[in-house]
Amino acid sequence: MMVVKLKTVRDRGGDMKLLHLTSRNQRLLALMKLMTVFEVLTNSNPEPESHGHDPVGAV
C-alpha cells in the first residue's frame, strides 16, 4: 500500500520520506527490499534541503 501511495505522490510531482523508523520497521523494509524505494531519514542522516515544496499540513 505504501508503494502505491508513493507512486501517486510522485506522479503528482511530490516526494515521500520516512522519518525516525524503529529498528523493527527498518528490518521489515530491508526484508521486503523496500529500503531502496523509500528515502529514510534519521538523526544521523540530516534532511535534504527543501525544493520549494511545503509539507502537507505545514503551518
Buried (B, 14 or more C-beta within 10 A) or exposed (E): EEEEEBEEEEEEEEEBEBEEBEEEEBEEBEEEEBBEEBBBBEEEEEEEEEEEEEEEEEE
